[in-house]
Amino acid sequence: MQVLLLELGPIQRVRGTAVERVSILLLLIAMSLIEGQRARAGEFPQLGAPLSDAQVTAFARLALENLEREYPNKPSHVWTGGEEDCTPRQLHPVFYGSFDWHSSVHGHWMLVRLLKHYPHAETAEASRQLLARQLIEENLRREVAYFQKESNRAYERMYGWAWALRLAQELRTWDDPQARNWAKAFSVLEEHLVAEVHGYLPRLTYPIRTGVHRDTAFALSLILDYARAVEDQQLEQLVEEYAMEKYARDQDCAVEYEPSGQDFFSSCFNEADLMRRVMPGDEYSQWLRKFLPGLDDPHAKTSNVLTPAIVSDVTDPQIVHLVGLNLSRAWTQRGIASTLANDDPRRAVLNSAATAHCDAGLKYVFSGHYEGEHWLATFAVFVLTDAGIDRPCPPRKKVRRGGNSSDRDCW
């Protein structure tokens, strides 16, 4: 930034009002941050292209720096009295870092995902060492014990649960000796959360539709992917039937009211991304036309959610959510497009929007501010590695309500 200031001369020499001078200074700061981000990330990745070693290293280092960082911390813990062990690490001996439980969980997922796809990256050995320190069965049993307390039954429901099952999926589908040991250790938490989903979903009379953590459609998408990947037919059937019961009749999603000021999800796109997993292709295409009408019409109300959100302040812990919104919109748009016919005009529109959203989001992943850096890399890696659509299921003639699903080697 100092170089940029020198090129323009002392700020006192800038003509105009005080507001104009401040605006120029803010512009220079923003330009400096973007240049720093580019240097740190090794230039921004391109959607659909492999990551360079520098890019893998930059993403992994954010997790390596944060996953064992205990403070600052937002535990969201319910104190009931008489508790002595109440530091974040004492409450959660595995997932105590990265500010909150779910960010720690999906930060671990990101390291595993990068190791699977880029096993020879510069940060591979450091990532393995951290995972070996963290994914210890004794400590994971203590994580389960936390959930078993009556006051914690709803803890991280279902956002954190879904990320934990995504981590389990990544471990269990990785042909690696260490990963098999980590998967075995993680199974105690995995089995507990699967049981919790079975106990909770039948009681969830109304799905939660929101742009933040508790959005039901997002969680169900990850849980369904997990169920299919590990061939849990009962869980797969539960999620499919719930999705069809609660979402199949939906029409005209209220996209004109998106986004809210602190969203990191589009509830409408999350729902559409879930339903592409449970409906056969032709049926889904027709449902999507009713649910998000006018995707291929630039004058329709849906054009609102095809344009990246503006992020005015990456240092604000709520406003920075909008960076995550751009990235999550990108992966849902890309996922939805993947199910549409090649000659469907909505496919090109959605892929173009996904690229624009991804580019907009990536600019702020390496902001230098913990408010975003403790979690945004996961969202970036999720979209850049096509998580959830890397092995899409082929269209089915009808939605199965049970039976053997082992013939589908996809998710």
C-alpha positions as CSV (number, residue, x, y, z in Angstrom):
1,M,0.0,0.0,0.0
2,Q,2.9,2.4,0.7
3,V,4.0,2.1,-2.9
4,L,0.5,2.9,-4.2
5,L,0.4,6.0,-1.9
6,L,3.7,7.2,-3.1
7,E,2.6,6.9,-6.7
8,L,-0.3,9.3,-6.0
9,G,1.6,11.6,-3.7
10,P,0.7,12.7,-0.2
11,I,-2.9,12.2,0.6
12,Q,-3.1,15.9,1.5
13,R,-2.5,16.8,-2.1
14,V,-5.5,15.0,-3.4
15,R,-8.1,17.5,-4.6
16,G,-11.7,17.3,-3.5
17,T,-13.7,17.0,-0.3
18,A,-12.7,15.2,2.8
19,V,-15.1,12.4,1.8
20,E,-13.4,12.1,-1.6
21,R,-10.0,11.8,0.1
22,V,-11.2,9.2,2.5
23,S,-12.8,7.3,-0.4
24,I,-9.5,7.3,-2.3
25,L,-7.7,6.0,0.8
26,L,-10.2,3.2,1.2
27,L,-9.7,2.3,-2.4
28,L,-6.0,2.1,-2.0
29,I,-6.4,-0.1,1.1
30,A,-8.7,-2.4,-0.9
31,M,-6.3,-2.6,-3.8
32,S,-3.4,-3.4,-1.4
33,L,-5.4,-6.2,0.2
34,I,-6.3,-7.7,-3.1
35,E,-2.6,-7.7,-4.2
36,G,-1.7,-9.3,-0.9
37,Q,-4.4,-11.9,-1.4
38,R,-3.1,-12.7,-4.9
39,A,0.5,-13.1,-3.6
40,R,-0.6,-15.4,-0.8
41,A,-2.9,-17.6,-2.9
42,G,-0.5,-17.8,-5.8
43,E,-3.1,-16.1,-8.0
44,F,-6.7,-16.9,-7.7
45,P,-7.8,-20.4,-8.8
46,Q,-10.0,-20.9,-11.8
47,L,-13.3,-22.8,-11.4
48,G,-13.0,-26.2,-13.0
49,A,-9.2,-26.1,-13.2
50,P,-6.8,-28.1,-11.0
51,L,-5.2,-26.2,-8.1
52,S,-1.5,-25.3,-8.3
53,D,0.8,-26.4,-5.5
54,A,0.9,-22.8,-4.3
55,Q,-2.8,-22.6,-4.2
56,V,-3.2,-25.9,-2.3
57,T,-0.5,-24.7,0.1
58,A,-2.3,-21.4,0.7
59,F,-5.6,-23.1,1.5
60,A,-4.0,-25.8,3.7
61,R,-2.0,-23.3,5.7
62,L,-5.1,-21.4,6.7
63,A,-6.3,-24.7,8.3
64,L,-2.9,-25.5,9.7
65,E,-2.7,-22.1,11.4
66,N,-6.2,-22.2,12.8
67,L,-7.2,-25.8,13.8
68,E,-5.0,-25.8,16.9
69,R,-5.7,-22.2,17.7
70,E,-7.9,-22.2,20.7
71,Y,-8.7,-18.5,21.0
72,P,-10.6,-16.4,20.1
73,N,-13.5,-18.9,20.5
74,K,-17.3,-19.0,20.3
75,P,-18.3,-22.3,22.1
76,S,-22.1,-21.8,22.0
77,H,-22.1,-23.9,25.2
78,V,-24.9,-24.2,27.7
79,W,-23.6,-24.0,31.2
80,T,-25.9,-25.8,33.7
81,G,-23.8,-25.2,36.8
82,G,-21.1,-27.1,38.7
83,E,-18.9,-27.5,35.6
84,E,-15.1,-27.2,36.1
85,D,-13.7,-28.1,32.7
86,C,-15.0,-25.3,30.6
87,T,-12.2,-24.1,28.3
88,P,-12.8,-24.8,24.6
89,R,-10.2,-27.5,24.5
90,Q,-11.6,-29.2,27.6
91,L,-15.1,-29.1,26.2
92,H,-14.0,-30.3,22.8
93,P,-10.6,-32.1,22.8
94,V,-10.6,-32.5,19.0
95,F,-12.7,-29.7,17.5
96,Y,-11.7,-26.7,19.7
97,G,-9.9,-24.5,17.2
98,S,-10.9,-22.3,14.3
99,F,-13.2,-20.2,16.5
100,D,-16.2,-22.6,16.7
101,W,-16.9,-26.4,16.5
102,H,-18.3,-26.6,13.0
103,S,-15.5,-24.5,11.5
104,S,-13.0,-26.8,13.1
105,V,-14.8,-29.8,11.7
106,H,-14.9,-28.6,8.2
107,G,-11.4,-27.3,8.5
108,H,-10.3,-30.9,9.1
109,W,-12.4,-32.0,6.2
110,M,-10.6,-29.5,3.9
111,L,-7.2,-30.9,4.9
112,V,-8.4,-34.4,4.1
113,R,-9.9,-33.3,0.8
114,L,-6.7,-31.6,-0.2
115,L,-4.6,-34.5,0.8
116,K,-6.7,-36.9,-1.2
117,H,-6.6,-34.8,-4.4
118,Y,-3.0,-33.4,-4.0
119,P,-1.1,-35.9,-1.9
120,H,2.3,-34.5,-2.9
121,A,1.6,-30.9,-2.0
122,E,4.1,-28.9,0.0
123,T,1.8,-29.0,3.1
124,A,0.9,-32.7,2.8
125,E,3.2,-33.9,5.6
126,A,2.2,-31.1,8.0
127,S,-1.4,-31.9,7.3
128,R,-0.9,-35.6,8.0
129,Q,0.8,-34.8,11.3
130,L,-2.0,-32.5,12.4
131,L,-4.7,-35.0,11.6
132,A,-2.7,-37.7,13.4
133,R,-2.6,-35.4,16.5
134,Q,-6.3,-34.6,16.3
135,L,-8.2,-37.7,15.2
136,I,-7.6,-39.8,18.3
137,E,-10.3,-42.2,19.4
138,E,-10.1,-41.4,23.1
139,N,-10.7,-37.7,22.3
140,L,-13.4,-38.4,19.8
141,R,-15.2,-40.4,22.5
142,R,-15.1,-37.3,24.7
143,E,-16.7,-35.4,21.8
144,V,-19.5,-37.9,21.7
145,A,-19.9,-37.7,25.5
146,Y,-20.5,-33.9,25.1
147,F,-23.4,-34.6,22.7
148,Q,-24.9,-37.1,25.0
149,K,-25.5,-34.6,27.8
150,E,-29.2,-33.5,27.8
151,S,-28.3,-29.8,27.5
152,N,-26.2,-30.5,24.4
153,R,-28.6,-32.7,22.4
154,A,-29.3,-30.0,19.9
155,Y,-25.7,-28.8,19.7
156,E,-24.6,-28.0,16.1
157,R,-27.9,-29.5,14.7
158,M,-27.7,-30.1,11.7
159,Y,-25.0,-27.9,10.2
160,G,-22.2,-29.2,12.3
161,W,-23.6,-32.8,12.1
162,A,-23.6,-32.6,8.3
163,W,-20.0,-31.4,8.1
164,A,-18.9,-34.1,10.5
165,L,-20.5,-36.7,8.2
166,R,-18.9,-35.2,5.2
167,L,-15.6,-35.6,7.0
168,A,-16.5,-39.2,7.7
169,Q,-17.3,-39.7,4.0
170,E,-14.0,-38.3,2.9
171,L,-12.1,-40.6,5.3
172,R,-14.0,-43.7,4.5
173,T,-13.7,-43.3,0.7
174,W,-9.9,-42.7,0.8
175,D,-7.7,-45.7,0.1
176,D,-4.9,-44.7,2.5
177,P,-3.5,-46.5,5.5
178,Q,-3.6,-43.5,7.8
179,A,-7.0,-42.5,6.6
180,R,-8.4,-46.0,7.5
181,N,-7.1,-45.5,11.1
182,W,-8.6,-42.0,11.3
183,A,-11.9,-43.3,9.9
184,K,-12.0,-46.0,12.5
185,A,-11.3,-43.5,15.3
186,F,-13.9,-41.1,13.9
187,S,-16.6,-43.8,13.6
188,V,-17.6,-43.3,17.3
189,L,-18.8,-39.8,16.5
190,E,-20.0,-40.7,13.1
191,E,-22.3,-43.4,14.4
192,H,-23.7,-41.1,17.1
193,L,-24.6,-38.4,14.6
194,V,-26.2,-40.8,12.2
195,A,-28.4,-42.0,15.1
196,E,-29.2,-38.4,16.0
197,V,-30.3,-37.6,12.4
198,H,-32.6,-40.6,12.5
199,G,-34.1,-39.4,15.8
200,Y,-34.5,-35.8,14.7
201,L,-35.6,-35.7,11.1
202,P,-39.0,-37.4,11.7
203,R,-39.7,-34.7,14.4
204,L,-38.8,-31.8,12.1
205,T,-42.3,-31.1,10.9
206,Y,-41.2,-28.0,9.0
207,P,-37.9,-27.7,7.2
208,I,-35.8,-24.7,8.3
209,R,-35.3,-22.3,5.4
210,T,-32.6,-19.7,6.2
211,G,-29.4,-18.3,4.8
212,V,-27.3,-19.3,7.7
213,H,-26.3,-22.4,9.6
214,R,-29.5,-24.2,10.3
215,D,-30.8,-24.4,6.7
216,T,-32.2,-27.9,6.4
217,A,-31.7,-28.4,2.7
218,F,-27.9,-27.8,3.0
219,A,-27.5,-30.3,5.8
220,L,-29.6,-32.9,4.0
221,S,-27.5,-32.6,0.8
222,L,-24.3,-33.4,2.7
223,I,-26.0,-36.2,4.7
224,L,-27.5,-37.8,1.6
225,D,-24.1,-37.7,-0.1
226,Y,-22.6,-39.4,2.9
227,A,-25.3,-42.0,3.1
228,R,-24.8,-43.0,-0.6
229,A,-21.0,-43.0,-0.3
230,V,-21.0,-45.4,2.7
231,E,-24.1,-47.3,1.4
232,D,-26.3,-46.5,4.4
233,Q,-29.6,-47.4,2.7
234,Q,-31.8,-46.6,5.7
235,L,-30.3,-43.1,6.0
236,E,-30.5,-42.5,2.3
237,Q,-34.2,-43.6,2.3
238,L,-35.0,-41.3,5.3
239,V,-33.4,-38.2,3.6
240,E,-35.0,-38.9,0.2
241,E,-38.4,-39.4,1.6
242,Y,-38.2,-36.3,3.8
243,A,-37.0,-34.2,0.8
244,M,-39.8,-35.4,-1.4
245,E,-42.4,-34.8,1.3
246,K,-41.3,-31.4,2.3
247,Y,-39.9,-29.8,-0.9
248,A,-41.4,-31.6,-4.0
249,R,-44.4,-29.3,-4.2
250,D,-42.6,-26.0,-3.7
251,Q,-42.9,-23.3,-6.4
252,D,-41.7,-19.7,-6.9
253,C,-39.0,-19.5,-4.3
254,A,-38.8,-15.9,-3.0
255,V,-35.4,-15.1,-4.5
256,E,-36.3,-11.4,-4.7
257,Y,-35.7,-11.2,-1.0
258,E,-32.2,-12.7,-1.1
259,P,-29.7,-12.1,0.2
260,S,-30.2,-11.0,3.8
261,G,-27.3,-9.0,5.2
262,Q,-25.5,-11.9,6.9
263,D,-26.3,-14.8,4.6
264,F,-23.8,-17.4,3.6
265,F,-26.3,-19.6,1.9
266,S,-29.1,-19.1,-0.6
267,S,-32.0,-21.1,0.9
268,C,-33.5,-21.3,-2.6
269,F,-30.4,-22.7,-4.3
270,N,-29.7,-25.1,-1.4
271,E,-33.2,-26.6,-1.9
272,A,-32.7,-26.9,-5.6
273,D,-29.2,-28.5,-5.0
274,L,-30.8,-31.0,-2.7
275,M,-33.7,-31.9,-5.1
276,R,-31.3,-32.6,-8.0
277,R,-30.0,-35.4,-5.9
278,V,-33.4,-37.1,-5.3
279,M,-35.4,-36.4,-8.5
280,P,-34.8,-38.1,-11.8
281,G,-33.5,-35.7,-14.5
282,D,-36.7,-34.9,-16.5
283,E,-38.8,-34.6,-13.4
284,Y,-36.2,-32.4,-11.8
285,S,-35.9,-30.1,-14.8
286,Q,-39.7,-29.5,-14.7
287,W,-39.7,-29.0,-10.9
288,L,-36.8,-26.5,-11.3
289,R,-38.7,-24.5,-13.9
290,K,-41.6,-24.0,-11.4
291,F,-39.3,-23.5,-8.4
292,L,-36.9,-21.0,-10.0
293,P,-38.8,-19.7,-13.0
294,G,-37.0,-17.5,-15.5
295,L,-33.4,-18.7,-14.9
296,D,-32.7,-18.1,-18.5
297,D,-34.6,-14.7,-18.6
298,P,-32.4,-11.7,-17.7
299,H,-35.5,-9.7,-16.8
300,A,-37.0,-12.3,-14.4
301,K,-36.7,-12.0,-10.6
302,T,-34.2,-14.9,-10.5
303,S,-31.6,-12.6,-12.1
304,N,-31.2,-11.2,-8.5
305,V,-29.5,-14.5,-7.3
306,L,-27.4,-14.8,-10.4
307,T,-25.4,-11.7,-9.5
308,P,-22.7,-12.0,-6.8
309,A,-23.4,-10.3,-3.5
310,I,-21.5,-7.1,-2.5
311,V,-19.2,-7.5,0.5
312,S,-18.8,-4.1,2.1
313,D,-16.6,-5.1,5.1
314,V,-14.5,-8.3,5.5
315,T,-13.6,-7.4,9.0
316,D,-17.2,-7.6,10.2
317,P,-17.9,-11.2,11.4
318,Q,-21.5,-11.1,10.0
319,I,-21.1,-9.1,6.8
320,V,-18.2,-11.4,5.8
321,H,-20.7,-14.2,5.6
322,L,-21.6,-12.8,2.2
323,V,-18.2,-14.0,0.9
324,G,-19.4,-17.5,1.9
325,L,-22.7,-16.8,0.1
326,N,-20.9,-16.2,-3.2
327,L,-18.9,-19.4,-2.8
328,S,-21.9,-21.6,-1.8
329,R,-24.1,-20.1,-4.5
330,A,-21.3,-21.1,-6.9
331,W,-21.3,-24.8,-5.9
332,T,-25.1,-25.0,-5.9
333,Q,-25.4,-23.3,-9.3
334,R,-22.7,-25.6,-10.6
335,G,-24.4,-28.7,-9.1
336,I,-27.8,-27.8,-10.5
337,A,-26.3,-27.1,-14.0
338,S,-24.6,-30.5,-13.9
339,T,-28.0,-32.3,-14.0
340,L,-29.5,-30.3,-16.9
341,A,-29.3,-31.3,-20.5
342,N,-26.5,-29.8,-22.5
343,D,-28.9,-27.9,-24.7
344,D,-30.9,-26.5,-21.8
345,P,-30.2,-22.7,-21.8
346,R,-30.3,-22.6,-18.0
347,R,-27.2,-24.8,-17.9
348,A,-25.0,-22.1,-19.5
349,V,-26.6,-19.3,-17.4
350,L,-26.0,-21.2,-14.2
351,N,-22.4,-22.1,-15.1
352,S,-21.7,-18.5,-16.0
353,A,-23.2,-17.3,-12.7
354,A,-21.2,-19.9,-10.8
355,T,-17.9,-18.7,-12.3
356,A,-18.8,-15.1,-11.4
357,H,-19.8,-16.0,-7.9
358,C,-16.6,-18.1,-7.4
359,D,-14.4,-15.3,-8.6
360,A,-16.1,-12.8,-6.4
361,G,-15.8,-15.1,-3.3
362,L,-12.1,-16.0,-3.8
363,K,-11.0,-12.4,-3.7
364,Y,-11.7,-12.3,0.1
365,V,-10.7,-15.8,1.3
366,F,-7.1,-14.5,2.1
367,S,-8.2,-11.2,3.7
368,G,-5.8,-11.3,6.6
369,H,-8.8,-11.1,9.0
370,Y,-9.7,-14.0,11.3
371,E,-13.4,-13.2,10.9
372,G,-13.2,-14.8,7.5
373,E,-10.0,-16.7,7.4
374,H,-11.1,-19.2,10.1
375,W,-13.7,-20.7,7.7
376,L,-13.8,-19.4,4.1
377,A,-11.1,-21.6,2.8
378,T,-13.4,-24.6,3.3
379,F,-16.1,-23.1,1.2
380,A,-13.5,-22.3,-1.5
381,V,-12.1,-25.8,-1.6
382,F,-15.6,-27.3,-1.6
383,V,-16.5,-25.5,-4.8
384,L,-13.0,-25.7,-6.5
385,T,-12.8,-29.5,-6.0
386,D,-16.5,-30.1,-7.1
387,A,-17.4,-31.7,-3.7
388,G,-20.8,-33.1,-4.0
389,I,-20.8,-33.3,-7.8
390,D,-17.5,-35.0,-8.6
391,R,-19.3,-38.3,-9.0
392,P,-22.9,-37.4,-9.8
393,C,-25.6,-40.1,-10.0
394,P,-27.1,-40.8,-13.4
395,P,-30.8,-39.9,-13.9
396,R,-33.2,-42.4,-12.4
397,K,-36.7,-43.3,-13.7
398,K,-38.2,-42.8,-10.3
399,V,-37.2,-41.9,-6.7
400,R,-36.6,-45.1,-4.8
401,R,-38.2,-45.4,-1.5
402,G,-35.9,-48.1,-0.2
403,G,-34.2,-51.2,-1.5
404,N,-30.6,-51.8,-2.3
405,S,-28.7,-48.8,-3.5
406,S,-25.3,-50.5,-3.8
407,D,-25.5,-50.4,-7.6
408,R,-25.0,-46.7,-7.5
409,D,-21.3,-46.0,-7.2
410,C,-21.8,-42.3,-7.1
411,W,-22.9,-39.4,-4.9
